[in-house]
């Protein structure tokens, strides 16, 4: 039975440890540690403010405009979004003393969509442009999913992405997510104009 997700900011994010995860999650943490990174769970005010700035970056705004438009537009918006129940994760350089070094963030939250029959929990992650190209997305995702399974007993996880976001599609397929359905749609571009694209809805092949 799935347990409730957090609904409030925390005082201090908590470091995820390998012993609390399954083998895949523990290996993911080791991979990240070898690259100089660690993962924490929970979101505090300091990192919420950093995410508000980070999601303005073109690399994130291009495919995730709702981050800055609604989820993390400001502190009030973030608190309201978190109140809906989200398990938030932070990717940080090991021993980071400056929160501006945030390398990535992600979350899981209860949500259903008619295009994903049986889907119960959405999953999303972002990697800071300054930390992209280091092979962080896959192990960060694995660590997040393993912790959410261990702590909240999540199952039937699904996600949504854009077909033109080839890097994200590659990572999700590598994680074992399979295309469930597709929908031709339009999305806003950085130029302000809408462009033709395709929404892809995915779930793991086995859950």
Secondary structure, 3 states (H helix, E strand, C coil): CCCCCCCCCCCCCEECCHHHCCHHHHHHHHHHHHHCEEEEECCCHHHHHHHHHHCCCHHHHCCCHHHHHHHCCCHHHHHHHHCCCEEEEEEEECCCCCHHHCCEEEEEEECCCCCCCCCCEEEEEEECHHHCCCCHHHHHHHHHHHHHHHHHCCCCEEEEEECCCHHHHHHHHHCCEEEEEEEEEEEECCCCCEEEEEEEEEEECCC
